[in-house]
Amino acid sequence: MSIETERNQLAFASSKKRENSNEANTKTAKNFQSNPAKRTGYSENAGYIKEQLSIPRAVSQRMIRRVAAFCGIPTLLSISTLIVSYLILTYTKVVLSPVIVLLLSLGFFGLGFVGITYGAISASWEENRSGGIIGLQEFSTNWGRVTDIWRENKQKKHNQ
């Protein structure tokens, strides 16, 4: 399936092809000069309307839930690592190395950071499909879309 076909299947992907960058910049500049009310977003004259570019509510809620789970749990583990290590040092005779506590805590924070990205990309970007619990299939599909767009933009830069 082509890149453009995959993007058109998404509810928030634009259905129109991008105009030549010079034409789009000229058209946008004219809209800004002629009507100050249109400065806040895309207008129909510029080729896109705000509803075409916005993420549907169901998809954004799904992303938020996944980010909360995949980022929140490791972050809570990181904070609890510090609390538990303090309690162990205070109330027992066990001596913990500060480096081990630091590395464990930083490792959980790092997992939380990665969880933000994974939570957003592993959510189904299709409005009517919720996807799996872990989201491995959705991740591979959406990661492919993201990398295709990166390649396309890189190729456009080299062609200019």
N, C-alpha and C positions, 0 to 999 in steps of 0.2 A: 504494500500500500504506500502511496506517495506521502511525502511530508505534508503537503497542502491538504490532502484528503483526510489524514489523521487529525489535523488541526481543525478542519471544518466540522468534524464530528463532535467536538467539544462545545458545550453550551456557551462558553465565554470566549471562544476563539472568533476572530473576525472572519466574516464570510467573503469579504472583498480582498482582492490582492492589493498589496501596497503600491502606491503610486511611485513614480520616479521621485527621488528624494528632493531634487530641486523644485519640482512642481509642488510637492507637498509643503515644503518650506515656504514657497511663495504664497500658496493658498492660505496657509496658517497665518502668515504675517498679515495678509490682507484682512482676514477675519478679525485678528486682534486689533488692527487699526480701525476697522469700520465699526465694530460693535464691542465695547468693553465688557458687556455681559457674557460674551462667549469666551473670555479669558480663563475661566475656571476649568474647562475641560474640552473634550473633543466635541465638535459640532457636526451636524450632518453635512455641511459644506466641506469640511475637512476630510470626509470619507468615513468617519466612524462616529457612532453615538455612544454615550456613556454606558448604556445598557448592553451593548455588544461587547464591550471590553471588561465589564465587571464580572466577578465570579459569582455564580448563583449562591443563594443563601444556604441551600442544602449542602453544597460542596464545601463552602467555607466552614460551616459548622462541623462537618466531618473532619476537615483538616485540623480544626481547633481541638477536637476531642483526641485525635491521634497525637498531636503535638503535646497536649497535656499529659497523655500517658507515657509517650516515649521520651519526653524530656523531664516531666515531673517526677517520675519514679527514680531515675538515677540522681536527680538533684536532691531529693529527699534522702536517698541513701548516702550521698556525700555529706550532707549536714548531719545525719545521724551517726556517721562514722566519727565525726569530731566529738559529738556528745558522748557516744559510747566509749571512745578512747579516753575522754576526760574522766568518766565515771570509773572505768577500769583502773586508771592511774590513781584516782582518789581513794577508792574503797577497797582495793585489793593490793596484794604485794607484787603483782605482775608489772614488769617494766616493759613498756612498749617503746620502740624506737620512733622518735618524731618523724624520721624520714619515711618510714613505712606508713605511718598515719597520713602524712602529707601526700605521698604517692597514691594511696588508696582513695583519699578524698579527691585529688585532682583527676584520677582515673574516672571516678563516678561523674564529676563535673564535665569531663570530656565526653563521656557517653551521653550526658544530657544535651550537650551542644550538638552532637551528631544526631540525637533524637529529634531535634527541631527540624532538621532537613529531612530525615527519614519520615517523620510524621506528616509533613506536607506533601512529600512525593509519593508516599505509600497510600495515600487516600485516593479513592476513585474520583477522577475528575469528570466523570459522567454523572449528570444530575440524577438520573433515575436508577443508578446502580450503586449499592452501598459498598461492595467489595468484601474481601476476606478480613478475618480478625487481625492477622499479622500484616497482610497487604503485600506479600512478596510478588504476586502476579501484577498488581497495580504498580508497584515500584518499578519493575522491569519495563512495563509499558510506558510509564511516565518518564522514567530516566532516559529511555530511548527517544522520546519526544524532545526532551530538554537537550540532549546531545545533538540531535538532528538540527535543532534551531541554532545551537552554537556553531556547528559546522557550516550551516548555511550563511550565518552572519560573518564568519571568518572568511568564507569564500567570496562574499560580496565585498569585504574590505580589500582583499587581494586583487579583485577585478577592477576596483576604482582607480 
